[in-house]
Amino acid sequence: MSVEIRVPPLPESVSDATLVAWRKQPGEAVSRDENLADLETDKVVLEVPAPINGVLREIKVPTGTTVKSGELLAVIDEAGAAAGAGTPPASAKPAAPAAAAAPAGNGKAPASAGSPAAAPAAAAPRTGPAARRVIEENDLAPGSIRASAPGGRVTKADAMAAAAAAAAAPATPAAPSAPPVAAIPAASSPPAAARARTARAEQRVPMTRLRARIAERLVQAQSTQALLTTFNEVDLTAVQELRARYKDSFEKKHGVKLGFMSFFVKASVEALKRFPVVNASVDNNDIIYHEYFDVGVAVSTERGLMVPVLRDADAMSFAEVEKGIAAYAARARTGAITLEDLTGGTFSITNGGTFGSLMSTPIVNAPQSAILGMHKIQERPMVVNGQVAIRPMMYLAVTYDHRIIDGREAVQFLVTIKDCLEDPGRLLLGV
């Protein structure tokens, strides 16, 4: 019996997707719920699972095609066998040539799993969708790429570096035979690094749908909103002391570390309650005041910046905030995050300090009207009660839509966050 594989229902507001990679080729056996292909939308990568056990008989859509919900992708033969699955169509990539290593007429698998043909498959590193796309586009061998991520996972940056090295290698000129007369001394030859730089290799890589969407939204925010940024600095001595005092018992009880982000989320919610216009959005000539607090927390991934949303952050405890952020970050970096996780949100927080940024002007995540930027914690001399003391300081930035938020409200909003962080007891007492 043959079973058709079709594009699964796409999330609301997503009209189509791009088929970025096939994970199986015609003639290969597939297991139920095994991923057959990756579909990339504007925000997330969707997997196409196999509904049954069988053999992939035919691929109907080649890599790089834009598809819509319900479109036929492939056919699985439930009763088929890998040896008799037939020749793959021209649109599909040829099956891996590993089987060609066997002698003609011998349909048996290699005698030993430790044979040279089986070794690369066993040692294949883990890769994300973005890295796999770069590997396939540049015909790289996954086993030859140095993995930098935890667990031996190959990142997009690792794949890009390997592709650049592969492109530059053929361009390196071979050492010519020196003529018998007027030979150049070996000591005067340029070093190998200098010869490699003369290659000046370039790559033209198309934007992923996510990167293109990010670019579109950032330009849209700057062209449709009157963006202005105000700055302040906060002394995090009290927060650091509180974390140092309770971090062990907090982690033991809740199973998650007590980070800085939960303090900033709770302080932001307190400030949003006092200045509701910062939690509002513009719809034509109307201002929509949201009476709930859905806070987006920016997460950097291989595919680009994502902003999953903590729903009803005002009702969450510190532990729930930390668990929610950790879960979202893990799902975003493995490509398992959903469109529902990223939609909505009334206010956002981004932390450039994790990359060493001392000060920046974040861009509002439209249609929201404001965003808080956190930065690097740096010890600096400060005057405290007439005395110079070394304190852990952080610059804070709030970018806001000046169409509905006045400078007075934006400044007072940021001062409220500063006060809550410098005296965390305010968060408990609501003062």
N, C-alpha and C positions, 0 to 999 in steps of 0.2 A: 504494500500500500504506500502511495506517495502522499506526502504532507507538504502543503505550501507554506513557506515562511514569508510573512508580510511585515511591513513597517508597523510597529506597535502604535497605539494611540499616542499622539504627541501631547505634551502639556498644553494647557490653555494659553492662548495668545501666541503659540508657536505654530506657524503654518507649514514649515518644511524643515528638513534636516539634510546634512551632507554625510554620505557614507564614506567614512575616512579610512576604514580598514576592514578586511575580512580576516577572521581569526582561524577559519577552516577553509580548505580547498576541496574541489570535487574529488570524490574517491576516498576521502578521509572519514573515519568513523567519528560520530558525535554522540555525546551522552545527554540525557535529559537535563535541562537547565544550564547546559554549557554555553558560554558566550560564543556566538557565531560571527558577529560583526559589531563595529562601533559606529554609532550615529551621533554626529556632533550638531547641536543646536546653538542658538545664540548664547546660551548660558551654561548648559550642562552637556555631558557625553552620556548617551543612552546605550545600553547593551541590548542585543537581540538574542534572547535565550532560545535554545532548541526545545521544542515542546515534547519530543520523544527521543528514544534511542534509535539510532539508525546510521545511515551513510549519506553524506551530502552528495546528491546526485548532480545538481546543476546550479550554477550561479547565474541569475538573470540580470543583475545590475553590477557594473564594474565600480571599482573604487573611484571616488571623486564625484559621483553622481549625486545630484540633489533629488531627494525623494520626498513623497508626501505620505501621510498616514494611510495605511491600508495597501500601499503599493507592494507588488510581488517582488521579493528579493531573491529567493532561492527555493529549491525543492529538495526535500529529504526523502529517501527511500527507506521505509521502516524495515523492509525485509531484505534490503540489499546487502551486498558484501563489498568490502573495500576493493577486492581484486577485480570485481566485475562491474564497477560503478560507471565505466565508460570514460570516454575522452572528455576533458573539460572544454567548455566553450571558449571561443577566442577572446571573449571579454574578460575571462577569469585569468588570474595569474597561474602559471604552470605549477603543478604539485612539486613539493620539495624533491630534489634529485637523489635523495638518500637511497631510494629503492633501486636506482640504476647501478648501485655499487654491487648488487648481487649478480652472479653469472647468468647469462641468457638461459631462459627456460626454467630457472629455479625460482619458484614462487614463494619459497619459505622465507621467514624472517631470519635475520642474522642469528647465528648460533649463540652468541654471547652478548649480554647487555653491556659488557665492558669493551666491546669491539670499537675500533676508531669511528665507525659510522654512528654508533649510539652515543658516544661520549659528548658531542656538542649539545644534543638535545637535553641530556641530563644536567649539563652545566649552564643551560640558558638562564640568564639573569632575569629578575622581575623588572618589568617596564610598565610605565603608565601610557595612556593613549597618546599623549603628545610626543613622548619619546619614541614610541613605536612608529609614529607617522614619519618622524625624521629618519629613523633607521631604514624604513622601507623606501622613502624617496631617494635616499642616497646609497641604497644597496649595501648597507653595512652589515658586518657579522656581529650579532649581539654579544657573542662570547668574547669579542676582542675589545669591547668598550669598558673602560675603567669606571666602575660604579662609585659614586660619592655619597649616596643617600644611605641611611641606616638600613640594615638588613640586606645589603648588596643590591639595592634597587637602582636601576639606571634612570637618571633624570633626563629631562629634555636638554638641559645644559650639557650633560655628559655626551649625549648623542650629537649635539651641535659641534662640540669640541672635536669629537672623533671624525665628523664629516669634514670639518675644516682641515684637520690634519691629513685626511685622505686626499682632499683636493690639492693640498699644497705639496704632498710628497712627489707626484710625478713631475712637477714643475721644477724640482731641484736639479740643476744641471749636473751631469756626470763630469768627473774630473777629466779634462782632455789630456791627450798624450802630449807631453812637453817636447818641443822640437829639440834637436841635439845642440842647437846654437841659441844663445840668448835665453836660456831657460830661466824662469822666474823662481827664485829661491822659495822653498816651502814655507819659510818663516814669514814671507810677505803675503801669502795667500789669505783671503778674507776668512774669518771664522765661519763655521757651519751655520750659526744663527744668522749672520749677516747675509749669507747666500740664500737662506730660506726666506728672509724678508723681501728679497727682490722679486719673489713670485707674485706678491700683491694679489692674492686670490680673493675672489668675491663670491657671494652666494645670493641668489634671489629666491626667497622663500615666501610663498603667499601667506597672508594673515589667516589665522584660524578664525572661525566664525565668532568665537568668544572675544578674541582680540579686536576684531573689526567692530563688534558691538560695543566693547568698552570705549574704543576710540570715538564712535558715533555719539555715545551718551555723554562723554566728557566735553566734546565740542558743543553738543546741544546745551549742556548746563551752562557753559560760559557764554553762549550766544543768546540764551533766553532768560537768564537770571542776572540780577545786579549784584554780583558777588563782591563781598568785602570781608577782610580778615582782621580780627583783633587778637592781640597777644597778651599773655600774662605769664607769671612763673609761680610755681608752687613748691613749698618746702615739704618733702616727703618723709621727714624725720619720724613723725608720729605713725605714719603708715608702716614704715620699715620696722619700727619698734614693735608694733602690734603684730606684724607678720612673724617676726623673730620669736615673739613670746608664745604664739599659738600655732605656728605652722605644723609642728609635729602632732599635736593633739587633733588639729583640724584634719590633717591627712589621715590619721588613724581612724577617726570617726566617720569621715565622709568619703574616704577613698580617692581623694583628689587633692592636688596641691593648692594652697592658698596663694594666688597670684595677685598682681596689681590690677588686672583688668576688672575684677569684680568690684573693687573700690571705685574705679572710674565709672563703671556702669551704674552703680547705686548713687554715686554723687551726681551723675548726669540726670538720672530720673528725678532726684530731689530738685535740681535746678529747673527741669522741664515743668514740674508741677508749679513752680513759682512764676515761670514765664511761659505760659501756654502757647504764645505765638511762635516760639522757637520750635515747638512740636507740631506746628501747623504746616499746611501746604497751599499753593495757589492753584486754582482751577478757573482759567479765564479771568473774570473780574471778581471772583469769589475767593474768600479765604476759608479753608476747611480746617476747623479746630478738632484735632483728634483727642478724644477723651480716654485714650489708651496709650500705652508706652511700649512700642515695639522697636527695640534698639538693634540696629545692624552693627556687626563687628567685622571689620575688614580682615580677610584672610588672604595671604599671598600664596599662590600655587604655581605649578609649572605652566598651567594654561593661562594664567593671568590673575588679576585681583577679583576675588569674590566677596560678597557681603551677606553672609547668612544672618538671619534675623532671630533675636531672642524675643519671643512673643510674651507680652504682659510682664516685662522685666520688673515692673514695680511690685509684683506679687512674688518674685523669686527671691530666695535666700542667697547668701554669698556662695554657698556650696552649689546650689542649682545653677547659678550663673557660671561658675567655673566648670562644672560638668557639661553644661550646654555648649560653652565655647570650645572645650576640648573635643567634644563629639563632632561639632561642625567642622573644626579644623581637620580632624582625621578623615572625615568623609570627603571634604573638599580636595584634599591632597591625593586621595586614592580614586577620585572621579566618581564616588558614590553619592554625591550630594544631589538633591532633586531641585527642580525648578520652584517647588512650593517652599523650600527652605530659603530661597533667595528673594522671593517676591514680598511686596509690602515694605513695612518699616517706616517709622515716623522720624527717626533720628539715627545718625551713624557715628561710630567711633573708629578711628584708624590710628595705628601705632607705628609710626616711622622710626621710633626709637629702637626697635628690634634690629634695625639695619644700621644703626649708628647715627641717624639724623638728629641734629641738634635743634633745628628749627625749619619749618616748612609751612606752606599755605595749602591745606587740603582742598579738594574740589567737592562741592556738594553733590550728593547722590540723588539727582532729580527723580521724582518730584518733591523730595524732601527740601526743607528750607535751611538746614544747618548741619554742620558736621564738626566734631571735636577731633583735633589732632594732638596725639601724645608724642613725646619725643624722648631722647636719651636722658637718663638720669646721670647727672654729673655733679661731683662734689665741687663746691665753689665757696669762697669766703663771703659770708654775709654778716651784716650788722644785726645782732639780736640783743635787745635790751641794752644798747649802748656798748656792747662788746662784739668783737669780731670772732665769728665761729665758722667752722667748716660744716656745711650742710649739704645733704643730697637734694639738688634742685632739678626741676624739670620745667622746660618751657611748654606752655599750653597755647593752642591756637584754635579759634572758632571762626570758620568761614560761614557766612550767612547771606541770605537773600535780602538785600537792602530794600526790596520792594515792599516787604511787609514787616521786617524786623529793623527797628531803629538802632542806632549805635548805642544809645543808653541801655536798651534792653539786652543787647549782645554783651556789652561790658559787664553789666550786673549779673547776667547769666554765668559768665566765666568766673566772676568773683565768687559766686555761690559755690561753684565746683571747687574752687581754690579753698574756700573756708571749710567745706566738708572734708576735704582731704587733709588739711592741716590740723583739723580737730575731728577725727573720725567718730567721736561720740555723738556729733550732730546727726549722723546717719541713723543711729540707734534711737535717739530721742526725738528726731524730726524737728530740730530747731535750727 
